[in-house]
């Protein structure tokens, strides 16, 4: 059974998009999942990964599977 996205979930996704954009701008390369977790305040990287998967399904972010620091925002204005 699919879970409905809640407003809270969408807010967390916006925080993640902002964290990705900010980190990339500050450092010149994308964050890791752990970097995002620390920035957004998630306790586990798996919680970030779950939200990233939802963002990827929506076409807002993408990455190279199995490669580090490849998370990028693909839809302009998403962050």
Buried (B, 14 or more C-beta within 10 A) or exposed (E): EEEEEEEEBEEBBBBBBBBBBEBBEEEEEBBBBEBBBBBBEBEEBEBBBEBBEBBBEEEBBBBEEEEEBEBEBEEEEBB
